[in-house]
Amino acid sequence: MLQTGCSTDDDEFQDKIVDFAIVPEDADIGVGESVDFSVVFENAAGEEIPVPASYTTEWISSDTSVFQVNAKGIATGQMEGTAFCVFEASGDDEVIRRRFVGRDSAFVSIFR
């Protein structure tokens, strides 16, 4: 008996990150106050998926004199001003970095 056909690796397709967004998209916090940022990853089907265990992640402040952000995405206001919260993920021979425009970063305002 001869069997022919095409096959696809649906699991690989479903696990592939095609987009992500930082949540919340913006925040107004006071000096010494904190906000907890998170990331929502989406696959090609538009479904939310967890970050692959093989990926390394990093949270970055575009201006650490305005706010600092730790490895868990918790940003704390340092002084009055505005800056962006940036997220970077790398793995599977790719680097995904989001910053500065629209949903690609989170805008943070610090007030007294």
C-alpha positions as CSV (number, residue, x, y, z in Angstrom):
1,M,0.0,0.0,0.0
2,L,1.4,3.4,-1.0
3,Q,0.4,6.5,1.0
4,T,1.2,10.0,-0.1
5,G,0.2,13.4,1.1
6,C,1.4,16.6,2.6
7,S,2.0,17.2,6.2
8,T,2.6,20.4,8.2
9,D,4.0,20.9,11.7
10,D,1.0,22.6,13.2
11,D,2.6,22.7,16.6
12,E,5.6,24.7,15.3
13,F,3.2,27.1,13.5
14,Q,1.1,27.5,16.7
15,D,4.1,28.2,18.9
16,K,5.8,30.8,16.5
17,I,5.6,34.3,18.0
18,V,4.5,36.7,15.3
19,D,3.5,39.7,17.5
20,F,3.5,41.0,21.1
21,A,2.4,44.0,23.0
22,I,3.4,45.6,26.4
23,V,0.6,45.9,28.8
24,P,-0.4,48.5,30.0
25,E,0.5,50.7,26.9
26,D,1.1,53.7,29.1
27,A,1.3,54.6,32.8
28,D,1.3,57.7,35.0
29,I,3.0,57.1,38.3
30,G,4.6,59.2,41.0
31,V,8.2,59.3,42.2
32,G,8.7,56.1,44.3
33,E,5.5,54.5,42.9
34,S,5.5,51.4,40.7
35,V,3.7,49.8,37.8
36,D,3.8,46.2,36.8
37,F,4.3,45.7,33.1
38,S,3.6,42.4,31.3
39,V,3.8,41.1,27.7
40,V,1.2,39.4,25.6
41,F,2.6,37.2,22.9
42,E,0.5,36.1,19.9
43,N,1.0,33.3,17.3
44,A,0.0,33.5,13.6
45,A,-3.6,32.5,14.5
46,G,-3.9,35.5,16.8
47,E,-4.0,33.4,19.9
48,E,-2.1,34.4,23.1
49,I,0.8,32.1,23.8
50,P,3.3,32.0,26.7
51,V,6.9,33.0,26.0
52,P,8.9,29.9,25.0
53,A,11.1,28.6,27.9
54,S,14.1,28.8,25.5
55,Y,13.8,32.6,25.2
56,T,15.6,35.1,27.4
57,T,13.8,38.3,28.2
58,E,14.9,41.8,29.4
59,W,13.0,44.9,30.4
60,I,14.7,48.3,29.7
61,S,14.0,51.9,30.6
62,S,14.8,54.4,27.9
63,D,15.9,56.8,30.7
64,T,16.8,55.3,34.0
65,S,16.9,58.7,35.7
66,V,13.1,58.9,35.1
67,F,12.3,55.3,36.0
68,Q,14.0,52.0,36.5
69,V,12.5,48.6,35.6
70,N,13.5,45.2,37.0
71,A,13.7,41.8,35.3
72,K,10.1,41.1,36.2
73,G,8.8,44.3,34.5
74,I,8.1,46.3,37.6
75,A,8.9,50.0,36.9
76,T,9.6,52.5,39.7
77,G,9.5,56.2,39.3
78,Q,12.8,58.0,40.1
79,M,12.2,61.6,39.1
80,E,9.7,63.7,37.2
81,G,9.8,63.2,33.4
82,T,8.8,60.8,30.6
83,A,10.5,57.7,29.2
84,F,9.6,54.5,27.5
85,C,9.5,50.9,28.8
86,V,11.2,48.6,26.3
87,F,10.9,44.8,26.2
88,E,13.4,42.5,24.5
89,A,13.1,38.7,23.9
90,S,15.6,36.5,22.2
91,G,15.7,32.9,21.3
92,D,15.5,30.5,18.4
93,D,18.0,32.6,16.4
94,E,15.9,35.8,16.6
95,V,15.7,38.9,18.7
96,I,12.4,40.7,19.2
97,R,12.6,44.2,20.6
98,R,9.8,46.7,21.1
99,R,10.3,50.4,21.7
100,F,9.2,54.0,21.0
101,V,6.1,53.7,18.8
102,G,2.5,52.7,19.4
103,R,2.0,49.3,21.0
104,D,5.7,48.6,20.6
105,S,6.5,50.3,23.9
106,A,4.9,51.6,27.0
107,F,5.0,55.4,27.6
108,V,5.6,56.2,31.3
109,S,5.1,59.7,32.8
110,I,6.5,60.4,36.3
111,F,5.0,63.2,38.4
112,R,5.6,64.6,41.8
